[in-house]
Amino acid sequence: MPTLTFQSPLVALNRAELLSLYKECQPRVLVVTDTLNFDPSQGFGLTQFVNTLKGSTIHGMTPKVVTASRSADPNADIPNFDFNDASKGLVISRYDVVFLFGARSEGVSDLPPPQVEAIAKFMEAGGGVFATGDHQTLGASLCGNVPRVRAMRRWKAAQTPPHVSNTNRFSTNLSGPNEGEEFSDQSNTEPQRLYLNFRTQAGGVGSPHPLVQLKAPRRAMEVYPDHPHEGECLVPASLAGNFSVGGQSVPEWPNDLTGAALSPEVVAMSVSHGDGFPAGPTGPKQALIPKLFASIVAYDGHRANKGRVSTDSTWHHFININLDGTGEPGFNGLQSPAGVDTEALKRIREHYVNLATWLMPKKVRKCLRFPLVLEELSRFPLMEELELKPIKEATVAELTEAGAALLQSLSRRLAPWEVNAFVLDTLSESLGEAEALKLLDQADGATALRNQDIAHATTGGMLTGVASRLAELPTVKEIVPHRTFEAAALEGSKVATKLALSRKREQLKQMDELLSRLQSAGELR
């Protein structure tokens, strides 16, 4: 039986040429602060973080990163930023993810309500939001009134955030070679130990949350920059309450698409500990009793067709003084004296990329699906070893095997959660997202494992649809985003899903018949 000859257009695949066809899919990131800055010579600059994003790959593309300051920072792309500015403000047609680094205290130039609503509209439209501050109410001015964000961290005095110096402070500092506690320990080469939650809905049971999953051969980010007075993240005590967007009242924490309650969850925790010390930029620090606190919390708004949200206990996990030691003479941060990243900093940078990637709207992830598939088909082993029959001639076993091969190939370059998202998107187009979520619910590892063959078959059907169109093209230059592949991919995934579900039903029928026979024979009581 003939197989699809999809390889010819891919032999001379030019990655830049392929991505240029899908240039409208380029991820767009906005980084906003109030009194931090974008100066590489300043310890409280965000340049290490921003440069990490600018040099990264998100869904196969280099993102466009725009920096903005609510102050007159000359190093920002947009100084004196207004979230409602007609030409540069925050709207889903302009940006995909916004990072909020707040340093002003509660009551100091608080974000006006119309600008808070602009962030809320962005989130409701699917945009991703990250927010952080520091000890006490630092960050409340920018972030403390933003829906969802406001309940995922202690921002305001009424929420009793950790103190800067007394026994209510949260310190994660690990001392350096002298073994004594001091403020500059945050700029040494010793990061804090991060304690990950291995039972999250987004990560599943036995895997960390996507924000802290790392690509092979690494597994997880279990280190983080340290600091002597961090803030604290929260999971809201109640999922009740509404907020107003465009004059309409909407639930702060809507149920997911399956009708289940959807709460933020703790991604990682830190341990506050250590002796006090007498001097430092913010005065003396008191000795502490060890205490566990939430340092990263995330809300998977995609499950409710909203934007995702993540909060962090402090922006010291992102600024120069903690990463490369800038502003602390004699210290290199998490780098060698030559400026080479330590293993810890390599892991932390991957977390930054995870943040921008995971927070991306679903539409961006789906937009870049076909370039991802085409690149994988152009590589070994799929280019040389994959054999695909036309969708109407393929068996469910063959489609399942093809889907598994593609996912295994993707797993060599992507973190496990990104591969899972790829599968969810494919199944969602075939079954609808609510049913796909039920089949692949990561919170129930047994359910996901039980339905793995369905997921593989559907992926194999989508892959077969793409290959069938490739076989008709002389070169990849003939690709028309997104018309070239969408119809064939959808047809292939639906055919494969139907075959896989039919096989599952037959298997269950056989098991039921076996049970009945055993019971009739008295073998089971």
N, C-alpha and C positions, 0 to 999 in steps of 0.2 A: 504494500500500500504506500503511495507517495507521501513524502513529508514536506513540510513548508521550507522553502529555501529563502530564509530571511537574512542570511549573512551578507550577501553582496553589498547592499547599501551601507553596511556598517564597517566594512573592511578599512575604509579610509576616513572613519569618523573623526571629525575635528570637534573637540569638546567645546571650544570657544564659539565655533560656528553653530553648534547645536543649541547652546544656551542663549545665543543671540536671538534665535527664533522665539524663545520663551522669555524675552527680556521683561515683559510686563509682569512676570512672576517674581522678580527680584524682591527679596524680603527688605522691608523698610523699618529701621529702628530709630526711635527718638530717645535721647538721653537728656533728662532735665534735672537741674539742681538749682538751689537758691544761693547759698554762700560757699559751697565747695567750688572747684574751678577745673579748668581744662588746660592747666599750665604744667608741662612735664617737669619743670624745675621746682614745683611746690609739693610738699609732703601731702597736702590735702587736695591734690589733683586727682582726677579720674582718668588720666591719660593711659595708664597701663590697662585698665579695664576697656576703655574705648578702642585702643589699638588692638587688643585681643579680638574684639568683635569685628573690627575692620579687616583683620587678617584671617578670619575664619570662613568656614563653609556652612551654610544653613540650607538644608534641603537641596544641596548640590550647587548652591550659588553663593557668591560673595555678597553679603548684605550691604545696603546703603545705610550708613550711620550718620545721623545728624545730631549735633550737640546744641543744647540750649540752656540759657541761664536766666533766671528771674532777676538777676543782678546785671551789672554792666560789664561782665567778664569779656575782655577783648579777644580771648582765645576761643570763645564759643562761636559756633556757626550762627546762632541766633541769640544775641544778647537782649536783655529786657523782654524776655519771652512772655507772651500772653497766649494761654491755651485757646482763646477764642479769636485770635487774629485771623482775618479773612484769608490771607495768603499763606500764612505759615503755621497756623494753629493746629490743634490736635483733632483730626477727623479721620475716619476709617479709609477714606479715599486717598489719603496722603501718607498714613503710617499704619504699620501692623502691630508694633509693640512699643510701649513707652516705659522707660525706666525712670523712677522718681527717687532722687537722692535728696532728702530733706535735712537741712541742718539748722534752720531757724526754729526757735522755741514757740510753744503755744502762745497765741496772742500777738506775735511779732509778724506783721504783714501777712496775716492768714490769707490763704487763697480765697478770693471772692466767690460767692455762691455760683455765679454764672460759669466761672472757670471750673469749679468742682463738677458742675453738671456736664461740661464738655467732656471730662474724663469718664463720667458715668455713661454718657451716650456712646462714647468710644467702646467701652466695655460691653454695653448691651448689644452693640453691633458686631461683637466677636473679637475686638481688639484685646491684646494681652497687656496686663499691667503688673509691673514690679514696683515695690515701694519699700523704703527703709529709712531709718533715722539713726539715732544713737541713744545715749543714756538720758534719763529723765524725759523731758518733753521735746528734745531735739528732733525735728522732723515733723512735729505736729502741725506747724504752719502750712506746710505743703501737702501733707498726706492725711492728717488727722480727721478730716471731714469727708474723705472720699468713700462712697459706698463700698461695702465688702472689705476694702482695705482697712477701714476704721475699726473693724472688729477682729482683725487678724494680727494685731500687734498692740502693745500698750503704748499709746501715743500721748495721751493727755494726763494731766495731774489726777483727774478723777479715776483713772485706770491704775493708779499707783505704779508707775513705771520704775525700774531699778534706779537707784541713786548713783551719783557720780563718785562718792567717796566713803559713805558709811557702810554698816554691815548689810545693808540692802543692795549694795552694788553687786553686779555680776562680772567677775573677772575670769578670763580664760588664758591669761598670760602664762607661758611656760618660761622659766628662768633660763638664762644662758649659761656660759661656762663658769661664771662666778657663783652660781647657785643661789644668788640673792634676788629678791623681788625688786624690780625697778621699772619705771615707766617705759624705758627704751626696749624692754624685752619684746614688745610688740613688733620691733623692727629687726629681731635677730632671725636666725635660720631655723628656729624651733617652732613649728606651728602647733596649734592645739589639736587634740584628738576630737574628731566629730563622731557622734554616736547616731547611726542611721536607723530609721524605722523600717524594718523588713516585713511589715504587715500593713501596707497601704493599698487603697483601691486602685490607684493609678499604677503602682508597681507590681501589685500582686503579693502573694504570700511567698516569702523566700527570696524576693528580689527587692532592691532598694527602689525608691521613687525615681522616675525618669530624670529629675533634676540632678541626682547624684549618681546615676548610672554612667559608667565610662565604657568606651570602646575597648574591644579586645586588643591586647592581652590584659589590660587593666579591667577591674570589675566595678569598683565604687570609690567615690571620694570620701575618705575617712579622715581627712585633715582639713584645716581651715586656718586662715590668719587669726592671730590671737589679739586680745585687747583687754586693758584693765577695768573698763566699765562699759559693758554692752547693754543694749536694750533687751526686750523680750517679745517674742512672737506668741500668738494665741490661737486657739481654736474656739470660736464663739460658743458660749454656754447655751444659747438658744438660736434656732434657725427661723424664728418668727421675725416679723417686721418688714416694712416696705420703704422704698424711697421714690422720689419723684423725678421723672425724666420727660421733658417736653410737655409738662402738665399732666402726665399720666402716672398713676401709682403702680409700681412694679415690685414684686417680691425681692427682697435682698438675697434670699437663698431659695430659689425655685427648686422643685423636684427635678430629677433628671428625666430623660426621654422615656424611661421605662416606668416612671411614676414613683420611683424610690427617692427618699430624702438624700440630699447631696450636700455634704459638709466639707469645709476645709479640713486638711489633715496635716499632722506633724510629719515633716520630711526628715528632720534631723534635730538632735538635741546636743547641747554642750554642757559641760560641768563647770560651774563657778567654784573657784577654789583659790587658796593661796594666802600667804602672809601679807601684812601691810607693808608700806614703805613711806618714808617721811617726806620725800620731795617729788616734784613733777609739775608739768604745766598746769594741772588742775588741782594741785594741792596734795596733802597726805592722804593715803588710803588705809582703811582699817582692815585688819585680818578677818578672814572669812571661815564660816562653816561650809563645807562642800554642799552644793545643791545643783540638781539637774534642772535645766530650763530649755524651752524650745527656741532654736536659733533659725530654723527655716520652716515655714508653713506654706502650703499651696492649696489652691482651689481649682479643681478641674471643671471650669465652666463650660467646656466643650460638650460635656455630657448633658447640659441643659440648653445648648445652642447659645451660650454666652461666651464672653472672653475669659480666658484663664487669668488667675491672679497668684502672685507669690510675694511673700514678705520675708524680710531678713532682720535679724536682731540688731545689726549695725552696718553702716557704710564703711567701717574700718576693714571689713572683709573685701573691700573693692578699691581702696585708695592707695596712692603711691607709697606712703610712709610704711604701710604694712606689707607691701609687695616687694619693693626694691630698696627700701630704706631711705628714700629721698626725704630730706629734712631732718634726718637723725645722723649726725656726723659719726663716721666710723662703723656704720651698719649698712648691710646690703640687703636686708629683708630676706625674702625666700629665693635669693639668687647667690651665685658664687661671686667672689671679688671681681671676676671678669665679666659679670653680668649674665652668666648662663643660668637658666632656670633650674632649680632643684626639682627632684621628682615630685615633691609636694606642690610646687607652683604649677607644674605641668598639669597636674590633676585639677587644681583650682581653676586654671584657665579653661579646661574642658567643661567645668561646671558653668562658667560664664556663657559659653556657647550653648550648653544645654538650656540655660534660662531663656536665651533669645529664641532658640528653636522650639522648645516646648510651649512657650507663650504665643507663638505665631498662630494667627487664625487658621481654622480648618481649610479655608479657601486657598491659602498660600501653599500649604502642604499638598493639597490635591493638585494645584496648578503645576507643581514640579514633579508629579508622579511619572509622567511619560519620559521626560529626559532621564530620570533615574533608571527606568527600565531599559531604555535604549543603551545607556552607558554600560549597564550590567551585561546586556546581550553582546556587547562588543568586546568583552573581556573573556579570558580563560577562566573557568572551563566551559561556560555556556556557549561561547562562540564556536568551540570545536566539538563539544560533546552533546549538546542539547538537540534532541530530535522531537519535533512537534508535528502531529497530524492535524488536518483541518478539523475545526471544532465539531462538526457533525459526524466525523468518523472516529474521533478519539473516545476511548473508554474512560470511565471515572478513575480507574487505577492510573492510567497514563496521565490524566490531567492532575491528579494528586501528586504524582511523582514530579511532574514539571513544576508545579507550584512550590513544592518542597525544595527543589534545586535552586529556584530563583531566590527564595528566602534565605537559604544557606549561603548563597553567593553574596546577598546583601549584608548578611551578618558579619562578613569579613571587613566591611567598611563602616557599618552603622552600629550604634548602640542597640541593645535588645529592644528597648522601648520604641525606637524609631521603626524597627522592623514590625513590631506589634501594631503601631499606628498605620503603617502601610497596609497591613492585612485588614484592619478595621475599616479603613476607607474603601477598600475593594469590596468587602462584604456589605458595607452600608449601601453602596450603589446597587447591589444585587437584591438585598433583602429589606433595605430601610435601616436607618441607624439604630432604632430602638431594638429591633430583633438582632442586629449584629452585636450590640452591647450585651444582650442576654447570652448569646452564644460564646462571647469572648470575655466575660466578666473576669477581670484579673483578680478580684477579691476572692474568688473561688477557684483555686488552682486546679482542682479536680474537674470542674466544668470546662475550663479552657482546654485542658489536656484531652478531655473526652471528645471535644469538638474540633480538635486540631486537623483531622482529616478533611472536614468540611472546609475549613479555612484554606488548607493547601489546595484543594480542588478548585475552589473559587479563584484563587490566585493563579492557578494554572490555566483556567479558562480565560482570565483577563490577559495573561501572557500570550496565549494562543491567538487571541483576537489581535493583539499588537503585531505579532509575527505575521499573521495573514495579510495585514496591510503593508508591512515592510516588504513582503515578497512581491508586492505589486509596484514598488517604487524603484526607479533607476538609481537615485541617490537620496540622501537625507535632506538635500536642499529642496526636495519636493514636499516636505512636511509642511502642513498648514495647521498651526496651533489654533484651536485644539480639535479641529474637525477631523483630521486625518485618522486619529486612533479612537476617539471617544465611543462612537457607535459600535465598532467591532469589539472593543474591549468590554463594553457593557453587555453585548450579546453573548460573548464568550463566558463572562463571569456568571450570567444568569443560567446558561445551559449547564455549566459545570455545577453550580449550586443545586439545581434541580436534580441532577444525576447523583450528587453526593447525599442529598437529603433522602432520595428514594432508596439508595443503598443503606442508609442508616435505618430507615423504616423497616426494610427487609431484615436487617440484622436484629432489630428489636423484636420483630415477629418471630424469628427463629429462636431467640432466647426465651420468648414467652411460651412457644410450643415445647421447648426442652423442659422448662419449669413444669408445665402441665403434665408431661410424660413422667417426670421424676416423682411428682406428687401422686399421680395415679398408681405408680408402681410401689409406693410406700417408701421410696428412697429418702424423701424429705418430709418432715413432719413439722 
